[in-house]
Amino acid sequence: MKIIQILLILLWRSWFFIINIFLIPLWAGASIPFLFKEKYYPIAYWFHQMWARSNLFLMGFWYVLEKDEEVLDKNKQYVIISNHTSIMDIMLIYSLMRKHPLVFVGKAELAKLPFFGFVYKKSNILIDRNSLSSCIKVFKKIQEKVDSGKSVCIFPEGGVPKPSIFLGRFKSGAFFIAIKKKISIIPFTIADIKTKFPSFSFTKGSPGKIRVKQHFSISTKNLSLKDRNLLREKCFNLIKNQLKKFEREKMNK
């Protein structure tokens, strides 16, 4: 029985790659003409959203959003942060931030992928975390994107941590940028994806509900760069406590 279960999971996980053979050329390919001028980026962003939402739907995922009562200003930029457990986190952020065209700060290795890599490189900011010069250039690029009117999404754990780590320690980059550019931070806490679409195992996972909490935005208006570590710890504890709350709710059902 366990062998059949594993085979079904492998088939379902393979489905992700199969659907993207069609979804990437369809949605990412359609965005290419709009990636060469900043004023057209919202159109490209709509296509990227459709790619993300199609992935969630076809993989059998749906999200339930719990949010603090706050109306975000569609004319403002934000730094979006979240815990990071899977590629599906990216799909969720795209789907949740529909009115705020954003760029992701992600791994430079993804640029090597055929076709997808070109679109990814043109629309996001790539970082080689093993290169100090790359990290310095990234801060400059982020500031340029912010100055052009875009929001930025950064996963402050710096990647997907090992399964044994509940929540990886946050790096300071997102908070440095938010304070320097005086942009509010929107923290998200994403539950369930770690077990439903894990990054470190292809023999585990299942479709289903994803719980997401959108926290109140955190203003950086009156903060200086010397406050970035305090801001980092505040956001870390906020997301960590929400993850624990999600765990308790799951156990009590």
C-alpha positions in Angstrom: 0.0 0.0 0.0 2.9 2.4 0.9 4.5 1.7 -2.5 1.3 2.6 -4.3 1.1 5.8 -2.2 4.6 6.8 -3.1 4.0 6.1 -6.8 0.9 8.3 -6.8 2.9 11.1 -5.1 5.7 10.8 -7.6 3.1 11.0 -10.4 1.5 14.0 -8.8 4.9 15.7 -8.3 5.8 14.9 -12.0 2.6 16.6 -13.0 4.1 19.9 -11.8 6.9 19.7 -14.4 4.5 18.5 -17.1 2.1 21.4 -16.7 4.9 23.9 -16.7 6.1 22.6 -20.1 2.9 24.3 -21.3 2.4 27.0 -18.7 5.8 28.7 -18.9 5.7 29.2 -22.7 2.0 30.3 -22.4 2.1 32.8 -19.6 5.8 33.6 -19.2 6.3 33.7 -22.9 3.4 36.1 -23.4 5.0 38.5 -20.9 8.3 38.9 -22.8 7.2 41.8 -25.0 6.4 43.8 -21.9 9.6 43.2 -20.1 11.8 45.7 -22.0 10.2 48.9 -20.7 9.4 49.7 -17.1 6.0 51.3 -17.9 4.8 48.0 -19.3 5.8 45.9 -16.4 2.3 45.8 -14.8 1.1 43.9 -17.9 4.0 41.4 -17.7 3.2 41.0 -14.0 -0.4 40.1 -14.8 0.9 37.2 -17.0 3.2 36.1 -14.2 0.3 36.1 -11.8 -1.7 33.9 -14.2 1.3 31.5 -14.4 1.3 31.3 -10.6 -2.4 31.0 -10.2 -2.6 28.3 -12.9 0.1 26.3 -11.0 -1.8 26.4 -7.7 -5.1 25.4 -9.3 -3.7 22.6 -11.5 -1.7 21.2 -8.5 -4.9 21.1 -6.4 -3.9 23.8 -4.0 -6.2 26.6 -2.6 -5.3 29.1 0.0 -7.3 30.5 3.0 -6.1 34.0 3.8 -6.4 35.4 7.3 -5.5 39.1 7.3 -5.3 41.9 9.7 -7.9 44.6 8.8 -5.9 46.9 6.7 -6.5 48.3 3.2 -3.2 48.5 1.4 -2.6 51.6 -0.7 -2.3 50.4 -4.3 -0.2 53.4 -5.1 2.4 52.6 -2.5 5.4 50.2 -2.6 6.1 47.6 0.0 8.8 45.2 0.9 7.1 41.8 1.2 8.7 39.2 3.4 7.6 35.6 4.3 8.9 32.3 5.6 10.2 30.1 2.8 9.5 26.4 2.4 8.8 25.7 -1.2 8.6 27.1 -4.8 4.9 27.3 -4.1 5.6 30.2 -1.8 6.4 32.3 -4.9 3.1 31.3 -6.5 1.2 32.4 -3.4 2.9 35.8 -3.1 2.1 36.4 -6.8 -1.5 35.5 -6.2 -1.8 37.5 -3.0 -0.2 40.8 -4.2 -2.3 41.3 -7.3 -2.4 45.1 -7.2 1.2 45.7 -6.4 3.6 44.7 -9.2 6.6 43.3 -7.5 10.0 41.7 -8.2 11.5 38.8 -6.3 15.1 38.5 -5.1 16.0 35.0 -6.0 18.8 32.5 -6.7 21.1 33.2 -9.7 21.1 29.5 -10.7 17.5 29.8 -11.9 18.7 32.0 -14.8 20.4 29.0 -16.3 17.0 27.2 -16.9 16.1 27.3 -20.6 13.5 29.9 -21.6 12.2 30.4 -18.0 15.6 31.6 -17.0 15.4 34.5 -19.5 12.0 35.7 -18.2 13.1 35.2 -14.6 16.3 37.2 -15.1 14.5 40.1 -17.0 11.7 40.4 -14.4 13.5 39.7 -11.1 16.7 40.3 -9.2 19.2 37.5 -9.1 21.7 37.0 -6.3 24.7 34.7 -5.9 24.9 34.3 -2.2 28.4 32.9 -2.4 29.7 36.1 -4.0 30.2 39.3 -2.0 30.3 41.5 -5.1 27.0 39.9 -6.3 25.3 40.8 -2.9 26.5 44.4 -3.2 25.2 44.7 -6.7 21.9 43.3 -5.6 21.3 46.1 -3.1 21.9 48.6 -5.9 19.5 46.8 -8.2 16.8 46.6 -5.5 17.0 50.3 -5.0 16.7 50.9 -8.7 13.6 48.7 -8.9 12.0 50.5 -5.9 12.8 53.9 -7.5 11.0 52.7 -10.6 7.9 52.1 -8.6 8.0 48.4 -7.9 7.5 46.5 -4.6 10.1 43.9 -3.7 9.6 40.4 -2.2 12.5 39.0 -0.2 12.6 35.7 1.7 14.8 36.8 4.6 15.8 33.2 5.5 18.0 33.4 2.4 16.5 30.3 0.8 14.6 27.2 1.8 16.0 25.9 5.2 16.4 22.2 5.9 13.2 20.4 7.1 14.5 20.1 10.6 14.6 23.9 11.0 11.3 25.4 12.1 12.2 28.9 10.9 15.6 29.9 9.7 17.3 33.0 11.1 16.6 36.1 9.1 19.2 38.0 7.2 19.2 41.8 7.3 18.9 42.7 3.6 15.1 43.1 3.4 15.1 45.4 6.5 18.1 47.4 5.4 16.3 48.2 2.1 12.9 48.9 3.8 14.5 51.4 6.2 16.8 53.0 3.6 14.0 53.6 1.2 11.4 54.3 3.9 9.1 51.6 2.6 6.6 49.7 4.9 7.1 45.9 5.3 4.3 43.4 4.8 5.0 40.2 6.6 3.3 37.0 5.5 3.2 33.7 7.3 2.6 30.6 5.1 1.7 27.3 6.6 1.2 23.7 5.2 3.3 24.0 2.1 6.3 22.6 4.0 4.5 19.2 4.2 2.2 19.5 1.1 4.9 20.4 -1.4 8.3 19.9 0.4 11.4 21.0 -1.4 13.7 18.2 0.0 11.5 15.2 -0.8 9.8 14.0 -4.0 8.0 11.1 -2.2 6.0 13.3 0.1 3.2 15.8 -0.4 -0.5 16.2 -1.3 -2.9 18.7 -2.7 -5.1 20.7 -0.3 -5.6 23.9 1.7 -2.8 26.3 2.4 -3.2 28.7 5.4 -1.8 32.2 5.0 -1.7 35.1 7.4 -1.1 38.6 6.2 0.0 40.8 9.1 -0.3 44.5 9.5 2.2 46.4 7.5 5.2 47.7 9.6 6.2 51.3 8.9 9.9 52.2 8.7 9.2 56.0 8.5 10.8 56.8 11.8 13.5 54.2 11.8 17.2 54.5 11.0 19.6 51.9 9.8 20.8 51.2 13.3 17.3 49.9 14.0 17.4 47.2 11.3 18.4 44.3 13.7 15.5 45.2 16.0 13.2 45.3 13.0 14.5 42.0 11.8 13.9 40.3 15.2 10.4 41.8 15.4 9.4 40.3 12.0 11.1 37.0 12.9 9.2 36.7 16.1 5.9 37.7 14.4 6.2 35.0 11.8 7.5 32.4 14.2 4.6 32.9 16.7 2.1 32.7 13.9 3.6 29.5 12.6 3.3 28.1 16.2 -0.3 29.2 16.2 -1.0 27.5 12.9 0.6 24.3 14.4 -1.6 24.4 17.5 -4.7 24.9 15.4 -3.8 21.9 13.3 -3.2 19.7 16.3 -6.5 20.7 17.9 -8.6 19.6 14.9 
